[in-house]
């Protein structure tokens, strides 16, 4: 039985019915991170008074903004903002070194994996209107934009939930970011060095036969739990162990 206790956060833009994002992650310091989509409204990602196109950070007990947030001294919604300038955040993960990472849907190109920097602008600004021909990270905008640590190029894979792989039994895949892919129907293992620079990306054939994959979560004894997103065959949870 599920019981509703309280509402922690409200005001996420949903008017268009598109780009809802809303991935959740409890970080090691106890903060709740929320990844949101831009609701297909071009001005939302860079508008600090909108909760759309952001990663947000709050107290998971009280719902109050996390006291170390970069805009905590401001007013209203911006007090929740950790990073902005996102299109549609589908995944959140924390690396062993404590760094926070997001996975984001691209337009027709450039799904992204981003390393999150507090107060960072990730460069999505599809205006006027909702112009999806603009770059996912537009370095021509005012201020500094943070480029993706990995991008899909053209076409997109529809990257979704992700987690960092744990355990020596995974050998060369230990420490990689395992990313579920919807459209591409695979798990992408992306390797970064200690400074967060891309080293490699691979998609094992054994995980390309289950259709659309929605999320990857760490399971018991170093295993991975992968949820499918079946269009007609229903959904399932896969338990994956290294050989």
C-alpha positions in Angstrom: 0.0 0.0 0.0 1.3 3.5 -0.9 0.5 6.5 1.2 1.0 10.1 0.1 2.9 11.9 2.9 3.5 15.4 1.6 4.4 17.4 -1.6 8.0 18.4 -1.6 8.1 20.5 -4.7 5.5 21.8 -7.1 5.4 24.3 -10.0 7.2 22.1 -12.6 6.0 23.3 -16.1 3.8 20.8 -17.8 1.6 22.9 -20.1 2.7 21.4 -23.4 2.7 17.7 -22.4 6.2 17.4 -23.8 9.7 17.1 -22.2 8.8 16.3 -18.6 12.1 14.9 -17.5 11.8 14.5 -13.7 14.5 11.9 -12.9 15.3 11.7 -9.2 18.5 11.0 -7.3 19.3 11.0 -3.6 23.0 12.1 -3.4 25.4 10.9 -0.8 25.0 14.1 1.3 21.2 13.3 1.5 20.1 16.0 -1.0 17.4 15.2 -3.5 18.2 16.0 -7.1 15.4 16.5 -9.6 16.1 16.6 -13.4 13.4 18.5 -15.4 12.5 19.1 -19.0 11.8 22.4 -20.6 8.2 21.6 -21.4 8.9 22.6 -25.0 8.9 26.2 -24.0 12.0 27.9 -25.5 12.5 30.5 -22.7 12.4 28.0 -19.8 15.9 26.6 -19.7 17.7 29.9 -19.1 14.9 31.5 -17.0 16.0 31.0 -13.4 12.4 31.7 -12.3 11.2 28.6 -14.1 11.8 25.1 -12.8 11.9 23.7 -16.4 15.1 22.7 -18.1 17.1 22.4 -14.9 18.6 20.2 -12.3 17.2 21.1 -8.9 18.4 20.3 -5.4 16.3 20.2 -2.2 16.0 18.8 1.2 14.1 15.5 0.8 12.4 15.7 4.2 11.2 19.3 4.2 11.2 20.2 0.5 13.2 23.4 1.2 16.0 24.4 -1.2 19.4 22.9 -0.4 21.3 25.5 1.5 24.4 25.1 -0.7 22.6 25.8 -3.9 24.2 28.5 -6.1 21.2 30.9 -6.2 20.1 30.3 -2.6 20.3 34.0 -1.8 17.7 34.8 -4.6 14.0 34.7 -4.5 11.4 32.1 -5.5 12.1 29.1 -7.8 15.8 30.0 -8.5 16.7 29.0 -4.9 16.1 25.4 -6.0 18.3 25.6 -9.2 21.6 23.6 -9.3 22.2 23.9 -13.1 20.2 25.3 -16.0 20.1 25.4 -19.8 18.9 21.8 -20.2 16.5 20.4 -22.8 15.1 17.3 -21.1 17.0 15.6 -18.3 16.4 11.9 -18.4 19.1 10.5 -16.1 21.0 11.5 -13.0 24.0 9.7 -11.4 26.8 10.2 -8.9 30.3 9.0 -9.5 32.5 7.4 -6.8 34.5 10.7 -6.6 31.2 12.5 -5.6 30.7 14.3 -8.9 27.1 14.5 -10.3 26.2 13.7 -13.9 23.1 14.1 -16.0 21.9 12.4 -19.2 19.8 14.5 -21.5 17.7 14.0 -24.6 18.9 15.9 -27.7 16.7 17.3 -30.4 17.4 15.5 -33.7 21.0 15.2 -32.6 23.3 15.3 -29.6 21.9 13.4 -26.7 24.3 14.4 -23.9 26.1 13.2 -20.8 27.0 16.3 -18.7 29.1 16.7 -15.6 27.2 19.0 -13.4 28.8 22.1 -12.0 26.8 24.2 -9.5 25.4 27.3 -11.2 26.4 26.0 -14.6 24.7 26.9 -17.9 24.5 23.9 -20.3 23.5 26.0 -23.3 20.1 25.0 -24.6 18.2 28.1 -25.7 15.8 27.3 -28.6 14.3 30.7 -29.2 12.5 32.5 -30.8 9.6 30.2 -30.5 10.8 26.6 -30.0 13.6 26.3 -32.6 15.1 22.9 -32.3 17.7 23.5 -35.0 19.9 25.4 -32.5 22.9 23.6 -31.0 22.3 21.6 -27.8 25.1 23.6 -26.3 25.2 27.1 -27.8 28.6 28.6 -27.0 27.5 31.9 -28.5 25.2 32.8 -25.5 26.3 35.3 -22.9 28.5 34.0 -20.1 30.1 30.5 -20.0 28.5 27.3 -21.2 29.5 23.9 -20.1 30.0 21.4 -23.0 28.9 17.8 -22.9 31.3 15.2 -21.8 29.7 12.8 -24.3 27.3 13.4 -27.1 25.5 11.0 -29.5 26.0 13.1 -32.7 23.3 12.6 -35.4 21.0 10.8 -34.9 20.1 10.6 -31.3 19.9 7.3 -29.3 17.2 8.6 -26.9 19.4 8.1 -23.8 17.6 7.8 -20.5 18.4 6.6 -17.0 21.9 5.9 -15.9 24.2 4.7 -13.1 27.9 4.2 -12.5 28.9 0.5 -12.6 30.4 -0.8 -9.3 32.5 -3.9 -8.5 35.7 -5.5 -9.7 33.8 -8.3 -11.3 32.9 -5.9 -14.1 36.6 -5.6 -15.0 37.0 -3.1 -17.8 33.4 -1.8 -17.3 33.9 -1.0 -13.6 33.4 2.8 -13.1 31.8 3.3 -16.5 28.5 5.1 -16.8 25.8 2.6 -17.9 23.2 4.5 -19.9 19.8 3.0 -21.0 18.7 3.9 -24.5 15.1 4.0 -25.6 15.2 4.5 -29.4 18.5 2.6 -29.8 17.4 -0.3 -27.6 20.8 -0.8 -25.9 22.9 -0.1 -22.8 25.8 2.3 -23.5 28.8 2.0 -21.2 30.7 5.3 -21.3 34.1 5.6 -19.8 35.6 8.8 -18.4 39.0 9.4 -16.9 39.6 10.9 -13.5 39.2 14.4 -14.9 35.9 13.6 -16.5 37.3 13.4 -20.1 35.7 10.9 -22.5 37.8 7.7 -23.0 35.4 5.3 -24.8 31.8 4.2 -25.3 30.6 0.7 -26.1 27.3 -1.1 -26.3 27.5 -4.9 -25.7 25.4 -7.0 -28.1 24.0 -9.1 -25.2 22.0 -6.0 -24.1 20.6 -5.1 -27.6 17.7 -7.7 -27.7 15.2 -6.3 -25.2 13.7 -3.4 -27.0 13.5 0.1 -25.5 15.4 0.4 -22.2 14.3 3.1 -19.7 16.6 3.0 -16.7 19.7 1.4 -15.1 20.0 1.0 -11.3 22.7 -0.6 -9.1 21.4 -3.9 -7.7 22.7 -6.3 -5.1 26.2 -7.8 -5.3 27.3 -5.5 -8.1 24.4 -6.4 -10.4 22.5 -4.0 -12.6 18.7 -3.7 -12.7 17.4 -2.5 -16.1 13.8 -1.5 -16.8 12.3 -2.0 -20.3 9.8 0.3 -21.9 7.7 -2.0 -24.0 5.5 -0.5 -26.6 3.3 -3.6 -27.1 5.0 -6.4 -25.2 4.7 -4.9 -21.8 7.5 -3.8 -19.3 9.9 -5.9 -17.4 12.9 -5.6 -15.1 16.2 -7.3 -16.2 18.8 -8.5 -13.7 22.2 -8.2 -15.3 25.5 -9.7 -13.9 28.9 -9.7 -15.5 30.2 -13.0 -16.9 
